[in-house]
């Protein structure tokens, strides 16, 4: 039974100190109708960017941008949750409040290092003292400062030392200056000839008006005095390395991360930078989540302008999208319990947009449900190698893509291709434990119907779920017609809802077709198709035969959020808002020349991220 406690917004910062929000909306049905179950989200009201993941020896901590007073953006405060397994979470009191002159307009994103300032667990975050901010607006110098803070109670509260980077680089007309990402790097110490064992770095996401986005690099030996070096990554306005396989890089960077990748699966030493890009595409508030990888740096000499000190500029060899859908502000980080594992935590916003009718804008779409936003499932990132790719494959010759042919194979007929793996965190397989499993291999009549292609749509008997993981593998030819899955489907007379997940071999892309996802006629619920490219490689064998990769899907359904992963290197997230209670069916969509090698449906996932609605 749901708790009856209602969400009463805190009247002031003082009233909320040390408290955990426990309200669940004035009407429980309205509040819970669109809520996910196993995705991490705040107790109530607005949440956005993840910040400062770390591990205290017992618990993982994650913080998030949060408005304690409304389901709309504003009053940026830090929400906080902890977990032992990153599956089930416990709410903690709000951690950082915008209560000082340097952050009175918001405590924006930041990161944490242990054994930091005075040997304490230490944070840098962005304090905002002037709004509005935006890459299309004139910038007020000093509006964003990088603030030093530390904790003495295991991350529950933070002592603010104060701003330590108080303004953008002098003489530059910036588009933004925020989201510090702290790290240590012996690699950069060597490149820059820094001998101090206390050396630390931070990037700051930014851009230059009429010039393009920038990722600035700063270095310090004592936490309080920071040396500005220059741009680790710089690009012209709205530049793209390859528009087909990545976003444009827009006008301003946000929420960037720097990770030196483990060499467990490849001998090459890759450096990963993940970027929040503003203005790079025309959907999802012009936001995109981009990754780029390189194996070397170009040392940039001081030029009296952007480069003040010797700066390692990353030589970017491949660039791609962390997610082609509704996903942003991702932070990448090494798992402290397993440093050979790199994780990614990102934000999935609502797709309920303000509606303007007769000149009047209704901003209450999100407020009416009492909450907004969640985190996507944690993902594992890894540089992987795809072996035995045929040299005749046209993909091998494409430059500046999200892959690179790195190693010719011994027979000279194939090459090894490197790219970034993006897959759900291994721990999510534990969600399957108490599920009801439907497997194609145990349902011969359904398998026969699919195999004989008696019809293009084969409904899965005995499956009705809004909370599921689907594992599927398809065989096909390059000229096969589009195929895939229908989920969250129902038919009640003339009333029909469904969300289609479709792969088109001719166009090498995956779509989430939302045109019939919701019967709601509210213009605040978009029904556009989410799409992203997934080129599959031609793999050569010892007998000389060349075959295209099979399509391997993992689909997570959590009420109104859908995450699609493919072939360990593709992600596409979307929000859907079915209105019919029976919109819970699943079908397979196949035509001739398409075979289904595997279909496992783990339905009715019952694990909750929190012990609350």
VOTITOR-46456 format. One record per residue (C-alpha): x, y, z; residue in one letter. Coordinates in steps of 0.02 Angstrom, whole numbers, padded with zeros to 5 digits, always signed. Layout:
N
XYZA/...
//
This chain:
613
+00000+00000+00000X/+00067+00171-00045X/+00109+00293+00091X/-00016+00435+00108X/+00112+00568+00151X/+00093+00715+00034X/+00237+00814-00041X/+00237+00986+00037X/+00379+01089-00040X/+00500+01157+00087X/+00462+01340+00121X/+00645+01385+00142X/+00819+01312+00140X/+00822+01321+00330X/+00664+01215+00340X/+00742+01078+00235X/+00911+01063+00321X/+00952+00884+00368X/+00784+00819+00307X/+00740+00689+00177X/+00592+00725+00066X/+00462+00591+00100X/+00310+00661+00012X/+00235+00567-00133X/+00116+00689-00214X/-00056+00755-00173X/-00137+00615-00273X/-00047+00448-00270X/-00122+00387-00434X/-00065+00543-00525X/+00105+00535-00443X/+00139+00351-00479X/+00059+00330-00650X/+00220+00368-00746X/+00348+00324-00612X/+00479+00192-00653X/+00521+00056-00528X/+00704+00005-00546X/+00777+00168-00612X/+00855+00286-00486X/+00755+00445-00458X/+00724+00573-00322X/+00583+00555-00196X/+00485+00699-00270X/+00501+00855-00378X/+00634+00893-00508X/+00799+00802-00531X/+00931+00814-00668X/+01120+00792-00684X/+01211+00656-00585X/+01362+00718-00489X/+01510+00656-00390X/+01495+00465-00387X/+01613+00389-00259X/+01631+00244-00138X/+01665+00262+00049X/+01726+00084+00076X/+01550+00019+00111X/+01426+00120+00008X/+01420+00195-00165X/+01365+00376-00160X/+01279+00472-00298X/+01219+00652-00294X/+01102+00739-00413X/+01041+00911-00462X/+00875+00937-00376X/+00740+01067-00349X/+00664+01034-00177X/+00518+01152-00210X/+00449+01108-00381X/+00446+00983-00524X/+00522+01117-00636X/+00707+01162-00649X/+00772+01288-00522X/+00846+01311-00347X/+00985+01187-00386X/+01019+01088-00228X/+01111+00922-00213X/+01005+00768-00182X/+01096+00616-00115X/+01075+00427-00113X/+01184+00279-00063X/+01189+00095-00109X/+01293-00060-00078X/+01257-00137-00248X/+01200+00009-00359X/+01034-00079-00380X/+00940-00038-00220X/+00964+00136-00148X/+00934+00231+00014X/+00886+00415+00019X/+01001+00530+00116X/+00974+00709+00172X/+01001+00847+00045X/+01189+00874+00039X/+01227+01048-00032X/+01116+01201-00028X/+01132+01363-00126X/+01154+01465+00032X/+01310+01571+00003X/+01336+01728-00103X/+01443+01628-00225X/+01310+01493-00254X/+01148+01582-00208X/+01076+01550-00382X/+01121+01366-00382X/+01245+01232-00332X/+01284+01153-00502X/+01379+00994-00546X/+01542+00937-00469X/+01654+00789-00430X/+01745+00712-00283X/+01920+00647-00244X/+01969+00556-00086X/+02126+00602+00011X/+02109+00779-00049X/+02109+00947+00039X/+02183+00923+00213X/+02176+00735+00173X/+01987+00739+00176X/+01861+00682+00045X/+01853+00837-00062X/+01739+00912-00193X/+01742+01045-00326X/+01571+01104-00386X/+01507+01254-00481X/+01428+01392-00378X/+01314+01509-00475X/+01285+01687-00419X/+01202+01762-00572X/+01065+01702-00690X/+01008+01678-00823X/+01147+01575-00900X/+01149+01504-01076X/+01265+01484-01222X/+01156+01599-01327X/+01158+01737-01194X/+01292+01867-01152X/+01402+01796-01014X/+01422+01884-00846X/+01601+01860-00787X/+01603+01786-00612X/+01430+01710-00627X/+01504+01535-00612X/+01643+01493-00490X/+01724+01326-00449X/+01699+01300-00262X/+01806+01193-00146X/+01717+01092-00011X/+01754+00943+00100X/+01657+00822+00208X/+01686+00761+00384X/+01531+00651+00397X/+01552+00532+00251X/+01471+00643+00121X/+01310+00686+00212X/+01357+00869+00225X/+01496+00977+00156X/+01602+01118+00224X/+01621+01252+00091X/+01797+01322+00089X/+01748+01442-00049X/+01783+01480-00232X/+01957+01431-00292X/+01933+01462-00479X/+01838+01624-00480X/+01820+01669-00664X/+01849+01603-00840X/+02018+01628-00924X/+02052+01813-00944X/+02015+01896-01108X/+01899+01759-01172X/+01714+01790-01204X/+01648+01622-01145X/+01481+01535-01168X/+01487+01448-00999X/+01610+01395-00864X/+01553+01250-00757X/+01552+01066-00705X/+01730+01034-00641X/+01791+00855-00660X/+01930+00810-00537X/+02062+00678-00573X/+02241+00628-00542X/+02354+00578-00688X/+02533+00520-00688X/+02520+00522-00879X/+02487+00709-00882X/+02615+00740-00744X/+02746+00660-00855X/+02693+00757-01010X/+02694+00921-00915X/+02851+00880-00812X/+02759+00903-00647X/+02854+00821-00505X/+02744+00863-00356X/+02662+00702-00290X/+02509+00804-00237X/+02469+00855-00416X/+02284+00858-00460X/+02187+00912-00613X/+02015+00973-00656X/+01931+01005-00820X/+01800+01143-00836X/+01670+01135-00974X/+01653+01293-01076X/+01656+01375-01247X/+01702+01539-01332X/+01573+01651-01414X/+01583+01643-01605X/+01726+01518-01591X/+01663+01354-01522X/+01660+01236-01372X/+01809+01210-01258X/+01863+01092-01120X/+01985+01188-01011X/+02122+01104-00908X/+02179+01167-00736X/+02313+01095-00620X/+02351+01119-00435X/+02468+01052-00302X/+02373+01117-00150X/+02187+01127-00197X/+02175+01314-00169X/+02288+01382-00306X/+02248+01324-00481X/+02352+01349-00639X/+02257+01372-00801X/+02337+01279-00945X/+02225+01284-01098X/+02102+01182-01202X/+02115+00994-01188X/+01980+00988-01322X/+01935+01131-01439X/+01820+01134-01590X/+01748+01265-01708X/+01566+01312-01686X/+01450+01165-01721X/+01592+01060-01790X/+01570+00876-01825X/+01699+00742-01861X/+01567+00634-01945X/+01385+00687-01936X/+01319+00515-01981X/+01395+00431-01828X/+01399+00570-01699X/+01320+00735-01651X/+01388+00903-01698X/+01492+00975-01555X/+01382+01127-01539X/+01431+01290-01453X/+01463+01247-01272X/+01521+01094-01174X/+01445+01041-01008X/+01468+00896-00887X/+01630+00832-00965X/+01727+00685-00892X/+01907+00628-00916X/+01953+00443-00895X/+02114+00351-00938X/+02043+00185-00994X/+02104+00019-00924X/+02205-00088-01043X/+02119-00252-00999X/+02046-00287-01171X/+02171-00193-01280X/+02355-00154-01265X/+02328+00023-01325X/+02317+00160-01194X/+02158+00253-01236X/+02098+00412-01154X/+01910+00438-01148X/+01823+00606-01136X/+01634+00613-01122X/+01547+00777-01160X/+01379+00859-01138X/+01353+00959-01297X/+01239+01111-01310X/+01171+01159-01480X/+01233+01006-01572X/+01065+00936-01630X/+00886+00995-01652X/+00800+00876-01530X/+00796+00854-01341X/+00826+01035-01297X/+00974+01041-01418X/+01072+00926-01301X/+01178+00774-01345X/+01293+00658-01249X/+01455+00626-01345X/+01612+00523-01318X/+01783+00539-01397X/+01938+00429-01384X/+02122+00455-01422X/+02287+00369-01388X/+02402+00521-01385X/+02412+00705-01347X/+02479+00854-01442X/+02571+00973-01327X/+02506+01148-01360X/+02628+01289-01326X/+02574+01452-01242X/+02502+01575-01368X/+02453+01720-01254X/+02269+01685-01290X/+02187+01519-01252X/+02345+01425-01206X/+02428+01499-01052X/+02539+01350-01008X/+02594+01193-01096X/+02431+01098-01129X/+02400+00917-01181X/+02271+00924-01319X/+02191+00755-01348X/+02217+00684-01523X/+02040+00621-01555X/+02036+00464-01661X/+01854+00414-01647X/+01697+00500-01586X/+01522+00437-01555X/+01362+00455-01455X/+01339+00389-01279X/+01154+00379-01318X/+01056+00431-01472X/+00896+00468-01378X/+00834+00564-01227X/+00991+00556-01119X/+01110+00691-01059X/+01232+00757-00928X/+01321+00590-00910X/+01471+00569-00795X/+01598+00431-00828X/+01698+00364-00682X/+01809+00220-00629X/+01727+00099-00508X/+01827+00119-00346X/+01793-00064-00303X/+01855-00120-00474X/+01971+00008-00556X/+01972-00094-00717X/+01788-00051-00740X/+01728+00117-00807X/+01547+00163-00771X/+01431+00293-00845X/+01287+00376-00754X/+01170+00492-00850X/+01004+00583-00841X/+00844+00537-00933X/+00727+00688-00929X/+00539+00690-00945X/+00476+00708-01122X/+00327+00810-01065X/+00351+00982-01139X/+00270+01149-01096X/+00121+01182-01209X/+00073+01352-01280X/-00109+01374-01330X/-00176+01541-01390X/-00017+01625-01330X/-00028+01551-01154X/+00109+01430-01100X/+00062+01292-00979X/+00215+01247-00876X/+00119+01131-00759X/+00132+00969-00858X/+00271+00904-00746X/+00209+00989-00588X/+00042+00902-00605X/+00127+00733-00582X/+00238+00798-00442X/+00407+00743-00507X/+00520+00747-00660X/+00671+00649-00719X/+00774+00497-00673X/+00944+00422-00704X/+00970+00300-00845X/+01035+00128-00799X/+01219+00131-00756X/+01324+00077-00904X/+01493-00002-00925X/+01615+00078-01047X/+01761-00016-01122X/+01870-00004-01276X/+01835-00167-01367X/+01905-00251-01520X/+01798-00328-01657X/+01907-00455-01744X/+01903-00529-01920X/+01814-00383-02003X/+01826-00407-02190X/+01938-00281-02280X/+01802-00277-02414X/+01680-00201-02289X/+01654-00018-02340X/+01641+00030-02156X/+01827-00005-02134X/+01875+00141-02246X/+01762+00271-02164X/+01863+00404-02074X/+01822+00499-01914X/+01686+00376-01867X/+01644+00295-01700X/+01768+00156-01737X/+01943+00138-01807X/+02028-00008-01894X/+02180-00030-01783X/+02263-00195-01826X/+02278-00288-01992X/+02254-00473-01964X/+02385-00600-02019X/+02291-00658-02173X/+02277-00477-02237X/+02095-00512-02283X/+02028-00451-02117X/+02064-00314-01991X/+02028-00283-01808X/+01914-00136-01771X/+01916-00042-01606X/+01767+00053-01535X/+01687+00100-01370X/+01578-00031-01288X/+01421+00036-01205X/+01324-00096-01111X/+01213-00107-00956X/+01305-00131-00793X/+01330-00316-00755X/+01235-00300-00590X/+01071-00276-00683X/+01067-00462-00722X/+01017-00481-00539X/+00849-00404-00585X/+00809-00567-00673X/+00816-00670-00513X/+00632-00670-00465X/+00562-00639-00640X/+00451-00751-00742X/+00557-00804-00891X/+00478-00829-01061X/+00602-00908-01182X/+00575-00942-01366X/+00671-01105-01355X/+00534-01173-01241X/+00387-01117-01349X/+00392-01219-01508X/+00228-01158-01584X/+00282-00977-01572X/+00454-01020-01640X/+00372-01111-01785X/+00259-00963-01824X/+00410-00848-01828X/+00513-00970-01931X/+00379-01000-02062X/+00338-00814-02076X/+00153-00848-02078X/+00128-00668-02026X/+00241-00518-01998X/+00186-00495-01817X/+00191-00639-01694X/+00119-00601-01522X/+00208-00678-01375X/+00083-00783-01276X/+00075-00767-01088X/+00175-00606-01080X/+00102-00448-01004X/+00225-00331-00921X/+00273-00149-00901X/+00434-00198-00811X/+00548-00313-00910X/+00714-00352-00991X/+00713-00427-01166X/+00865-00516-01238X/+00851-00549-01424X/+00963-00597-01569X/+00916-00586-01753X/+00996-00655-01912X/+00962-00563-02074X/+01028-00508-02243X/+01080-00333-02295X/+00924-00318-02404X/+00803-00384-02273X/+00650-00279-02231X/+00646-00191-02062X/+00616-00304-01912X/+00613-00298-01723X/+00494-00293-01575X/+00330-00215-01523X/+00319-00178-01337X/+00193-00098-01219X/+00057-00147-01342X/-00130-00169-01318X/-00289-00170-01418X/-00457-00122-01343X/-00577-00111-01489X/-00523+00037-01592X/-00402+00091-01456X/-00225+00033-01488X/-00057+00075-01412X/+00116+00007-01450X/+00297+00060-01456X/+00402-00014-01597X/+00588-00053-01588X/+00643-00080-01767X/+00808-00113-01855X/+00821-00064-02039X/+00963-00162-02122X/+00964-00054-02278X/+00987+00105-02179X/+01085+00025-02035X/+00983+00110-01900X/+00876+00073-01749X/+00713+00166-01720X/+00600+00182-01570X/+00437+00223-01657X/+00325+00317-01533X/+00188+00364-01656X/+00064+00250-01567X/+00145+00243-01394X/+00008+00345-01312X/-00174+00381-01345X/-00157+00544-01251X/-00198+00687-01366X/-00105+00811-01257X/+00020+00904-01366X/+00140+00895-01219X/+00175+00711-01256X/+00288+00700-01410X/+00262+00552-01527X/+00416+00575-01635X/+00530+00430-01680X/+00695+00414-01589X/+00831+00349-01704X/+01016+00308-01708X/+01137+00225-01830X/+01203+00051-01796X/+01313-00009-01939X/+01353-00194-01923X/+01517-00262-01986X/+01550-00400-02111X/+01647-00537-02024X/+01763-00651-02121X/+01792-00833-02079X/+01936-00953-02113X/+01842-01032-02258X/+01830-00863-02343X/+01645-00838-02311X/+01591-00663-02259X/+01435-00638-02153X/+01360-00484-02074X/+01352-00477-01884X/+01191-00532-01804X/+01089-00399-01713X/+01097-00425-01526X/+00972-00324-01424X/+00945-00294-01239X/+00789-00193-01205X/+00741-00129-01033X/+00561-00076-01002X/+00521+00017-00841X/+00344+00083-00859X/+00372+00246-00956X/+00557+00230-00994X/+00633+00117-01128X/+00820+00088-01149X/+00882-00007-01302X/+01059-00077-01310X/+01131-00163-01462X/+01289-00262-01498X/+01379-00192-01346X/+01407-00025-01433X/+01242+00064-01454X/+01115+00144-01336X/+00949+00231-01370X/+00839+00292-01227X/+00663+00358-01239X/+00510+00405-01138X/+00339+00338-01183X/+00174+00371-01095X/+00046+00231-01124X/-00128+00269-01059X/-00210+00097-01070X/-00188-00018-00921X/-00169-00167-01038X/-00027-00088-01138X/+00093-00223-01083X/+00102-00348-01226X/+00254-00395-01333X/+00263-00455-01513X/+00402-00502-01633X/+00406-00412-01801X/+00489-00517-01936X/+00485-00543-02123X/+00566-00670-02236X/+00756-00681-02229X/+00750-00637-02043X/+00781-00770-01911X/+00762-00757-01723X/+00907-00847-01640X/+00862-00797-01463X/+00715-00717-01374X/+00713-00715-01185X/+00590-00605-01092X/+00617-00576-00906X/+00447-00505-00862X/+00375-00423-00708X/+00539-00361-00633X/+00499-00334-00450X/+00660-00254-00387X/+00636-00073-00336X/+00774+00056-00334X/+00701+00129-00174X/+00583+00067-00039X/+00458+00202-00087X/+00352+00253-00237X/
//
